[in-house]
Every structure is written in structure tokens, then in C-alpha cells.
Amino acid sequence: MLLVEHFPVIIVGLSMFLAYTMLLAGYINRRLPFFMSLAMNCFFLFLSIFILDHVLTVGPIRYWQGGWRPPWGIEYVVDAMNAYLLIIVISIVILGLIYSKRNVEFEIEERKHVTFYTLIQLMAAGLYGITVTGDLFNMFIWLEIASLTAYALIAVAGGRALRPAYNYVIMGSIGACLYIFGVCWLYSVTGTLNMGDMRLLLPLVYDNKAVQMGFAMIVVGVMIKAYIFPLHLWQPDVYTYAPSTVSSLMASVHVKVMFYILIRLFYSVFTLDFIRHYIGLDLLICWLAAIAMLAGSIWAIKQRNLRRMLAYSSVSQMGYILLGVGLSPLSPWGLVGAAAHILNHAVSKGCLFMCAGAILQQEGLRDIRDFVGLGKKMPYVCAAFTIAALSMIGIPFTAGFTSKVFLILASLDAAQSPFVAVLLISGLLNLVYFWRVIDQMYFAGHGGTDNPAEAAPRVTSGAAKGGRPIPLSMTAPILVLASLCIILGVLWLTDIPLPLIDHILSNLRMEATI
Amino acid sequence: MIDMMTPLFAISCPAVAAALILLSRRHPNIREAWTIAASIAMFLLVLSMAPLIIRGETVRCILFQSMFKGIYIGFKVDAFGEIFAITASSLWVLVSFYSIGYMRTLKEHAQTRYFFAFCFAIMGAVGVALSANLITLFIFFEVITVSTYPLVIHEQSPEALRAGHKYLAYLMPAGTFLLLATMVTYYLAGTTDFTPGGIRALASASPMIIVGLFLAFLLGFMKAAWMPFHSWLPTAMIAPSPVSALLHAVAVVKAGVFGIVRMVGYVFGMDLMQQVGLWLVLACIAGFTMIVGSFFAITQDNLKRRLAYSTISQLSYIILGAALLTRDSIQGAMMHIPFHGYMKITLFLCAGAILVATGKTKVSEMAGIGKSMPVTMLAFSVAAIGMAGIPPVCGFVSKLLLAKGAWAAGSYYGMVFLAVILISSLLDVIYFFPIILTAFFKSPAGTADENGNAGDGGREEIKEAPLLVVAPLAVTALFSLAFFFDQNIFYIYDLARMAISDLFGGG
């Protein structure tokens, strides 16, 4: 066994171990947990790059825990899809940690710092675990770790965050229950929990109602956690009132991992054949996605609180990924679009939430209408916000443009032209609510303001709270993410990611290639 | 086909300049020097490709292969693209000088942002001109849209913001349609490369799809301000004059008509346009816009708005030329791009100069202004005469070609559109000549009386705008004259001939 093949389990195991060590170390020195977490996650990033390289050059990694053979033991399987996701998750967690250093000092009282970092690290461990595991029940364990820590992390902010956290506990638990029930149904029919094994056994019983029921329950359970439109009700409050770091981590990676579960379920547990011919779910999912895209945007337009607007924007953007997943049985471009948007949205939305946090910290502003002249006061943050917003709108040379193009191509390829229209309209709706913010930041209120009487007093009351320039440790991750928006926007257009895409498609056993 | 990096260098001139402008924002003189340097460098780079192209070569510059099979992102400079690139880049040089004079005299705010955005807008326009395929073209189209927004709302008053929102409300959906059209073309044909005579694989698609695609393209090229999707252009005239001049007479709107000519000649091809009957649709839209645009122009009192409607009407000459599908008409259309560019920019620069010198924006206030601003108004008259297609100004040349093309199209339709061209030219006379007459021959008695010091108003005192403002507009007016006598300045004539022989074959 090669050394690289141990890396996935090292990452997950060490993350868990580290979380508890951090808790102990926190008693010695409050500042220690942050540095431990940062150092170890950088180390994990280093390892995960080797994993990706190994997967692309040698092939998928299959690791048997404790040497137990798969149907009995827990197997970790890493192919191109999760190696790719693992790098994204770890990188964003690192950036989030750097950002959190000073942001947490501002937002959370000091006695909670140690537990905050412990919880962040535990959540990261959960996300890493979901990403690398090849076992349905093991995935549930990691899912619960990631979710329970998320509930706690939201509640850390206290005050108004408590109720959303409670809502999320209820909804998240229902989702988890549905997931575990679904897994039970599948287990009762096949007698196995290993994904690869299940994939071999299931085709014989695709007609079985228990299998179909199990599939449906898992899908709905995951959809609650991924806040697909009608199931999104818990999400806007959570994103609005959670600590900035947590919102940004949840919006950028937590929810992406939920989509990863969905993709795994579709391709590594079930087959396209099942989805298309036995339950005909693909188009239903596409329509759900289309509704989510439009409804999310429309609700976002109505918002005045920046973070709530971003939250609804996320609802809409999850529609993009879901559309990609839904179209993937019909066209390989769908999966490319979903995979690309997982990364692109993680980068752009992560950046936007961090900007929102920075604006709150320096100027004390939440309401978009108060952002007049912000471009002068916080030039870097506003520039980053603009770039990330353009990426969400889908202007060329930004990341969002490429995923939009992939998805349009997928819809054309699948002969589902309504979704082309939905994608294009959704882009325009994004324009409406993001441009409003850009306008306020840079262009509004010179000479004759729109409504000076209304704007003036609010600004002063806000400025009283903040005013101290945000530190470099917060600006840097924001700028890194903003520049990534542009770098990815060019990179996805080139043919450089093609090998990765080919591996993802072939590892997920898609028949067609692009 | 030669592979060269020149197009990339040309495009990167403004991008580099934009970065440098941002860095030297505290030193206005250095900041402006970058603009001048970049504009001259870009013009020379663009011009340096012309001799190669006239020899029948195509300059290609592949930036990278894209994710999509058979598509690269990059530049391919053919004769037609070169014409537009030369137009945009040569005018940028002059407008750069003008901008400096204009912005400094009026002590405008946010000048760094202005020059920064201007660079990107020009980059977009030249990028559109040089791009090799629809995807690249689309990318630069969006660059234009986004980068011109800060210029349109430069004043930042609520009115300017509303104009900006209108601007986006038209052009962003247009971009969406263009993206749709691009993707559908790629899906149908497997390529989006501009091919003289059309992409062959498109011909096998069903007529319904072709019509749909055509409509998507047409809406996508809303930048051409064809009616009824034109009203963003007059509204955008709230921008500073240099912006209206270069962007809304040349770069932005010409990018739109450039796209339409590209679509007709290089995506669908003349045969397909003829077969499906799309040429008639396009020609009708163009004819309608030419006439109605002129009527709108007559009613405007604000000089810049009048010019904007004149632009709308003139742009449709180009669209009409492309739609008629004859050798002469398309050549006329291609040559009208630089010629109209030079004439219209002169007019806008004059409007700006009048604003700088006197603060007047309305035609009715301009009585006697020809005496106090002789150079400006002389330049204005030259350009206005050219607009109406009267020799010896270059507008005559392109309009003659267009008329010949309409004649050659034969049948009724040809005659109808010939009539449209003539009527529209007549209308040009109707809305331009009163301005000249008012400026030169009407004495500003009314204003003098109001002020109570008739002597001051009546005296023929020369009160021109600063040199940096007047010189560029004099130069463009001279060029408008020179183009009449030698159409081959900047290789325009040869390039147009070359483009026609690319499209139709033969010499």
C-alpha cells in the first residue's frame, strides 16, 4: 500500500483528534487553538494535493479501515470527484480560519473562543469525512458531526441567532432522520452499507418499492440540508444572524458537501439507469432547480439586509448546482456544470459573506441602503465584493460565467431548452440585486442624494459602532477569494481542467464524455 | 494565416494602462500620460497588421484552447475586423487628448475612475473587432457593457443613475440574448468561428431555428440601437461629451453594428440570409430606424440628444448595407463604419466644446455661436455636411456605395430602400442645417437683451474652448474631408475591398 493511500484517513482522523486536543490546549492558552487548527489544515491541504495527484495519475484510492474487507469494514474511496472537493473544502476552511481570527474577536465574546475553534475544526472534520467515505452509514456519522457542530456554531453568536439555530436543529434533524431511514430501507433490501457493494447489488432490485422509497427519503433528507427551494425556510435567518465566519463557511462549503452526497448517491450508489428509467426523477429535479433559481432571486431582490440578500441568493445558486445534477443523466455537461459551480460558488459566495462581515465590523452597516460611499471607505473590500458579485451575475472573465455557460450547454445538449431561458433570466435577476449594492457603494449619493434625509442619520448611527479599519488578516482572504473568482473564470475556459473533468466523469462511470 | 502576438499586445495596451492609471491616481499628469501612451501604442500595433491583411493574410492569435471542443479563445484579424479596430483605436488617440482638456476645464470629479473605465471600454471595442469567434466576441461585448456603466453615470446625480439603470436594463438582457445565440450556434454548428460566407453547418438547420437564432442575435446586438430598442442611447447622453463621442458614436454602438455585419456575412452567410428571407426583415428594421430616427432627431432641442438620434439613424445605414447583401452595399456598410465614426465624433466633440466654452447644451441657445467659436462650428459644419452625404466629405463616398448597392439589389425592394436612403439623407439636411444656420447667421439678440449689455453679446469676440479640446475636433473634421479625397488613409479602402473579396470571392 502506498503512503498516499493513507492520506484520506490521516486527514479525517487527525482532524477529529485535533479538535479535542485544541479544546485541551485552549485551557493552557486561549490563542493556541487557532494556530493549531490553521497549521494542521495547511498540512491537510498539502496532503490533499498529493491525493488529487495520485487519483489523476494512478487511480482512485480505496482504503480499508483496520484492514477489514469492504462489505464488512468501512471503506474510504477517493476518486477524482471527492479529491477535487476535498481540496476546495480544505482551502476554504483555511481562508475562513484566517478571516475568523480578528472577526471572532469582534463578534464573539472571549470565553467562547476556544470552543468556537474546536467546533469549527469538528465541523471541518465532519465535512472531510463525508467527502472521503465510501460507506453510507459512515457518511451519516460524519453528516451528523458536521450538522451538530453547525447548529452550535450558529448559536455561538447568541441573541438573535438562537432562534434560527433552533429552527435549523429541527429541520436539520428531520433531514438527518430521512437520510438514515432511507439508508435503513436500502440496507434492509441489500444487506450492505458499502456504496460500491450496493451499486452491484441494487440493479437486481430496482423495481423494489423499498429501494425506491429509500432513495426518495435520502434525496429529500439531503435536500433539506442543501436548502432546495421549498425546503429553504430555515436558511435565511441562519445566514443572517450566524457569525460571519460561520455563514461564509456554511454557504461556501457546508452546503456543497451536501450536494456531493447527492452526486455520490446518484452515481456511486445508484445508476443513471435507475434515475432515468425506474423513477424518472431527472426532469423533476431540473424543474425544482429552476423554481429555486427564480424564486431565490426574486426573494433576494426584496431584501434590504445584505446578508439576508446573500442568503436568498444562495438559495437561487443552489438551483444552479441542482440543475447541473438533474441534467447530468441527460448530458455530461450537466455534471461539469455542477462540479464547476460547486467550486465557483464556494469562492464567490465565500467572498461575499466575508465582505458582508467586514463591512459590519468596520462600519457597522447591515442595510444596503446605508452603503452610500462605502467604495471610498473600504476600497479593497468593495472591489472584492464587486468582483464576486460580477461572478454571481455571470460576467465573462469571472468564475460564475463559466458555470453558466456549462449549464446552458448542458440544457441545449439535453434538449431541455426551458432551462436555458431560466438560466439566462436568473442571471439577469442576479444583476438586479447585486448591481443595487454596487451602485450604493460606488455611485449613489454624489451631489444630490436620492433621499438625503433618510440616508444621513442612519449612516452616522452606524459609523458610531465601527470605524476601525479591518485588519489585513481579514482583507487578505477576501482578496484571495476575489482574485480566485477571476483566475477560475479564465481557468475554466481553458482546456487545463479537462483531464480533471475527464477523470470525474469516468470515475463516476458516465457513459459519454464531453 | 499567420500566428502573431500583435493582437494580444494591442488589446493589453489599454488593460496595462488601466492598471497604471489606478496606481498613479495621485499624479494627474502621469496618469494622463499613460492614457496617451497606451492609445498611441495600440493604434500603431493595430495599424501594423493592416499591410499583412491587405496581402491576403489573416493574423491569428490563439490565447488558449477552450473547454469546448473546437473552440479557442483568441483573435483572428481579417480585413473587416481591422477596419473597425483602426477606427476605434485611431479615434481613441484623439479623444484621449480631448478628454484631458474637457475633464480638466470642467474640473470633473472622479477623473481616475473615468480614465480607468475608458481604457476598459476601448479594450472591449477593439477586442470585439479582433475576436476570432462568437465566444470571444461575447466576452468583449460584456466588457464594454460593464465598463461603460461608470462612464454613463459619471455625474452620479439621480438622473444619471436612472440613465445608467436604463442602459443596463437594455444592454444586459441584450448580452443574455447574445450568449444564448452564441451557445445555440455552437450547439448547432460545433463551431463559432467567423467564416467568410457563413458557417456552413448552420445551413442544414431548420428555417424555424434559423429565424429564432437570428432574432436572438438581433436582440443580442441591441448595442446597434435599432428601433424599437434604441431608447437607451439618447438617455445615455447624460455622460460627459468625450464618452458620448467615443463610446456612443463609435465604440459601443459600432460594436453593435459590427456584430450585425459579422452575423450577416460571417455567421449566417449571404446565401442563408437570402434563402430564409431574413435580409428583408433586417432591411425593414434598418429602413424604419433610418427614417423614424431622423424624425426624432428633428424634434430634439438638446444638441447631444439630437446627435444621438442622428446616430441611431446613421447606424441603420450600416445595417441596411449589410442586409441588402450586394457587394457594393456591404462595402459601403463597412466603409461607413470609419467614415461615420469620424464625422459623428467631430459633431459630439463640437457639442462638448460648446459646453466647455459657453455651457450651452440646447440648439435654440446657439445663435451666433459660429462667430465666437469659428473653428468648432466650421468643423461642425463639415461633419454635418458629410452626414447628409454631400461632397466633399467622406459621408458621400459610403452613401454612394450604399445607394449603388441598393440599386444593384434590383427588384422593387432595391428601389424602396434606395428611396429610404435618399429620404433619410434629406432628413439629415433638415435637422443639421438649422443648427449651422442658427450658429452662423442668427445674431444672439435675445440673450444680449436679457443680459442688458447688447454690446458684449453682439461683438464678434473669439471665445474658443481650450486647445486640447479644439485641436482633436479640428483633426477629425480634417480627416472627414481627407477621406473624401483619398479613401485609402489607414488602408480603409483596400481593407474594405479585401473584406468584400473574402465574402464574395474573386477580385
Interface residues (C-beta under 8 A of the other chain):
Chain A: V336 L390 I395 P396 F397 T402 K404 V405 F406 I408 L409 L412 D413 V420 L424 G427 L428 L431 W435 D439 Y442 F443 A444 G445 H446 G447 G448 T449 D450 W492 L493 T494 D495 P497 L498 I501 I514
Chain B: F64 Q65 S66 M67 F68 K69 I73 H109 F138 I139 E142 V143 V146 P150 I153 E155 Q156 S157 P158 L161 G164 L168 M172 P173 T176 F177 L179 L180 M183 V184 Y186 Y187
